[in-house]
Amino acid sequence: HTPRKSLVMIATGCQGEPMAALSRMATGSFKQIRIEPGDTVVFSARVIPGNDRSVSRLMDHIYKRGAHIIDETVDKVHVSGHPYQEDLEIFYKATRPKYLIPIHGDYRRLHRHKEFALKCGFEAHQVLVVENGDVIEFDGSGTRILEKRVAVGRTFIDEAGFEEIEEFIIRDRRHLSEDGFIVPIVAINEVSGELESVPEMVTRGFVLSSEDDDVMDRARELIVKTVQESDHDERTDWAVMKEKIRVELKRFISKQTDRRPMIIPVIIEI
């Protein structure tokens, strides 16, 4: 029953996070609260680099609902979410931790945090400055940073089964997106090991300039030469023949075009 002009709401979502309260208010999907004409929305945080498009889209939705926006471009409304040194000192005295591991920020800020902690009474061995991937060991004799490190970074999830996608799959997808792929199709007689027809070349995402029009023709000639110069046992062993064609074609394409498409030879037994 509070009049809207006397009401202030503090909401999450200043960086345009799609499921945050402010984003849902702006799109009308928040059941309890809606942004209405005449409302004022104050963004009391700076836009984190990289979130510009999300925040801009959020502001567009707010303006479409007839609200007014105040952000750092309009007035000095930025409020830091980080504590001052005095706040940290109070926190240390209240909790009296045995060990301190500064987090959040680049290495120089972590180092300065350690310097301040030493001024507050911590011993050097009590403050660990670590980086992503470092392994910290705690036991009865104390704590230390081990020499071994672990791999860290983004984890990609398959939306179909919500399972983690292995690194080699990500590498293959990146490879395909950058240079495309070539599928040389080779028909070989299963008895004699001789070529039955001119090799076909199927490409996707692999673009050649007008100056490279004859590259594919020369690539076919290379495949023919590779098969003919192989002995009978190699020509009738499809696994060996596929690898020989892949290696020779990869070397040729890289030299001629300075590109490295994924090459997947296909051998048809006739």
C-alpha positions in Angstrom: 0.0 0.0 0.0 3.0 2.3 -0.1 2.8 5.1 -2.7 5.2 4.4 -5.6 6.8 7.9 -5.2 7.8 6.9 -1.6 9.2 3.5 -2.5 12.8 2.5 -3.2 13.6 -1.0 -4.4 17.2 -2.4 -4.4 17.6 -5.0 -7.2 20.2 -7.2 -8.7 21.1 -7.0 -12.4 23.2 -3.9 -13.0 25.4 -5.8 -15.5 22.4 -6.9 -17.6 22.3 -10.5 -16.3 19.3 -12.0 -18.1 17.9 -13.8 -15.0 18.5 -11.0 -12.5 15.6 -9.1 -11.0 16.1 -5.9 -12.9 16.2 -7.6 -16.2 13.0 -9.5 -15.5 11.3 -6.3 -14.3 12.4 -4.5 -17.5 10.9 -7.3 -19.7 7.8 -7.7 -17.6 8.6 -11.3 -16.5 8.9 -10.4 -12.8 5.5 -11.2 -11.3 5.7 -9.1 -8.1 7.2 -5.9 -9.5 7.0 -4.1 -12.8 8.7 -1.0 -14.1 6.1 1.5 -15.0 6.0 5.0 -16.7 7.4 7.6 -14.4 9.7 5.3 -12.5 13.4 6.1 -12.0 16.1 3.4 -12.3 19.5 4.2 -10.8 22.5 2.2 -12.0 24.9 2.6 -9.1 27.6 0.5 -10.7 29.9 1.1 -13.6 29.6 -1.2 -16.6 32.1 -3.9 -16.5 34.1 -4.1 -19.8 32.5 -6.8 -21.9 29.0 -6.3 -20.5 28.3 -3.2 -22.6 25.8 -4.8 -25.0 23.9 -6.6 -22.3 23.6 -3.4 -20.2 22.6 -1.3 -23.3 19.9 -3.8 -24.1 18.6 -3.7 -20.5 18.4 0.1 -20.6 16.5 0.0 -23.9 13.9 -2.2 -22.3 13.6 0.2 -19.3 13.2 3.2 -21.5 10.5 1.4 -23.6 8.5 1.1 -20.4 8.6 4.8 -19.9 11.0 4.9 -17.0 13.9 7.4 -16.4 17.5 6.2 -16.0 20.3 7.7 -13.9 23.8 6.3 -14.4 27.4 7.4 -14.2 27.0 9.3 -17.5 24.3 11.5 -15.8 25.6 11.9 -12.3 28.1 10.6 -9.8 26.1 7.6 -8.6 28.7 4.9 -8.7 29.0 2.9 -5.4 32.0 0.6 -5.0 31.3 -2.9 -3.9 34.8 -3.3 -2.5 35.8 -2.6 1.1 38.2 0.1 2.2 41.4 -0.8 4.1 39.7 0.2 7.4 36.9 -2.2 6.7 39.3 -5.0 6.0 41.1 -4.3 9.2 37.9 -4.5 11.2 37.1 -7.8 9.4 40.5 -9.2 10.3 40.1 -8.3 14.0 36.6 -9.7 14.1 37.4 -13.1 12.5 41.1 -13.5 13.5 41.9 -16.0 10.7 44.9 -18.2 11.0 45.6 -17.9 7.2 44.7 -15.3 4.7 44.4 -15.8 0.9 43.5 -12.5 -1.0 41.3 -13.1 -4.0 39.7 -11.0 -6.8 42.0 -8.8 -8.8 45.2 -9.0 -10.7 48.5 -10.0 -9.1 49.6 -6.5 -8.1 46.4 -5.9 -6.2 46.7 -9.3 -4.4 50.3 -8.4 -3.5 49.2 -5.0 -2.1 46.5 -6.8 -0.1 49.2 -9.0 1.4 51.4 -5.9 2.2 48.4 -4.3 4.0 47.7 -7.6 5.9 51.3 -7.7 7.2 50.8 -4.2 8.6 47.7 -5.4 10.4 49.8 -8.1 12.3 49.8 -11.1 10.0 53.1 -13.0 9.6 54.4 -13.5 6.0 53.8 -17.3 6.1 50.1 -16.7 7.0 49.3 -14.8 3.8 49.3 -16.7 0.5 49.2 -14.9 -2.8 48.0 -17.4 -5.3 46.9 -17.5 -9.0 44.3 -19.5 -10.8 45.5 -23.1 -11.0 47.7 -23.0 -7.9 47.3 -25.9 -5.5 47.3 -25.1 -1.7 48.0 -27.7 0.8 46.9 -27.6 4.5 48.1 -30.0 7.2 49.0 -30.0 10.8 52.4 -28.3 10.2 50.9 -25.4 8.2 50.0 -24.5 4.7 52.0 -24.0 1.5 51.6 -23.6 -2.3 52.6 -26.8 -4.1 54.7 -26.8 -7.3 52.1 -28.8 -9.3 49.3 -26.8 -11.0 45.9 -27.8 -12.3 44.3 -26.7 -15.6 41.7 -24.0 -15.2 39.4 -22.1 -17.5 36.0 -22.2 -19.1 34.0 -25.4 -19.0 31.7 -25.9 -21.9 28.4 -27.8 -21.4 26.4 -29.5 -24.1 22.9 -28.1 -23.9 21.4 -31.4 -25.1 22.7 -33.6 -22.3 24.2 -31.0 -20.0 27.5 -32.8 -20.0 30.9 -31.3 -20.1 32.4 -31.1 -23.6 35.9 -32.5 -23.8 38.8 -30.2 -24.8 39.6 -32.1 -28.0 36.0 -31.6 -29.2 36.3 -27.8 -28.6 39.6 -27.8 -30.4 38.0 -29.6 -33.4 35.1 -27.2 -33.5 37.4 -24.2 -33.3 39.5 -25.7 -36.1 36.4 -26.3 -38.3 35.1 -22.7 -37.6 38.4 -21.1 -38.7 39.5 -23.2 -41.7 36.6 -25.5 -42.6 37.2 -29.0 -43.8 38.0 -31.0 -46.9 36.8 -34.5 -47.6 38.8 -36.3 -50.4 36.7 -39.3 -51.7 38.9 -42.0 -53.2 37.6 -45.1 -54.9 40.1 -48.0 -54.8 39.7 -51.5 -56.1 39.8 -53.8 -53.1 41.7 -56.5 -54.9 44.2 -54.7 -57.1 44.5 -51.5 -55.0 44.2 -49.4 -58.2 42.2 -46.2 -58.4 38.8 -46.7 -60.0 38.1 -43.0 -60.8 39.4 -39.5 -60.3 39.2 -38.5 -56.6 36.4 -36.2 -55.6 36.9 -33.2 -53.3 34.1 -32.1 -51.0 34.7 -28.8 -49.0 32.8 -26.8 -46.5 34.0 -23.5 -45.0 37.2 -23.7 -47.0 37.2 -20.7 -49.4 39.8 -20.3 -52.1 40.6 -17.0 -53.8 40.4 -16.6 -57.6 44.2 -17.1 -57.8 43.9 -20.6 -56.3 41.3 -22.0 -58.7 43.7 -24.8 -59.8 44.6 -25.9 -56.2 41.8 -28.5 -56.1 42.9 -29.9 -59.4 46.5 -30.2 -58.2 45.3 -31.7 -55.0 43.5 -34.4 -56.9 46.7 -35.1 -58.9 48.6 -35.3 -55.6 46.1 -37.9 -54.3 46.5 -40.0 -57.5 50.3 -39.8 -57.2 50.2 -40.8 -53.5 48.1 -43.8 -54.2 50.1 -44.9 -57.3 53.4 -44.6 -55.5 52.2 -46.7 -52.5 52.9 -50.4 -52.6 50.1 -53.0 -52.9 49.8 -53.7 -49.2 49.4 -50.0 -48.4 46.8 -49.5 -51.1 44.7 -52.3 -49.7 45.1 -51.2 -46.1 42.5 -48.4 -45.8 43.7 -47.0 -42.5 47.3 -46.6 -43.8 46.1 -45.2 -47.1 43.8 -42.6 -45.4 46.6 -41.4 -43.2 49.0 -41.1 -46.1 46.5 -39.1 -48.1 45.7 -36.9 -45.1 49.3 -36.1 -44.4 50.3 -35.3 -48.0 47.2 -33.2 -48.6 47.6 -31.3 -45.4 51.2 -30.4 -46.3 50.1 -29.4 -49.8 47.1 -27.3 -48.8 49.1 -25.5 -46.0 51.9 -24.7 -48.4 49.7 -23.5 -51.2 47.0 -21.5 -49.3 48.5 -20.9 -45.8 45.4 -22.5 -44.4 44.9 -25.6 -42.3 41.5 -27.1 -42.9 40.5 -30.3 -41.3 41.1 -33.2 -43.8 39.0 -36.3 -43.5 39.8 -38.8 -46.3 37.1 -41.3 -47.3 38.0 -44.5 -49.2 35.3 -46.4 -51.0 36.1 -50.1 -51.7 35.1 -51.3 -55.1 
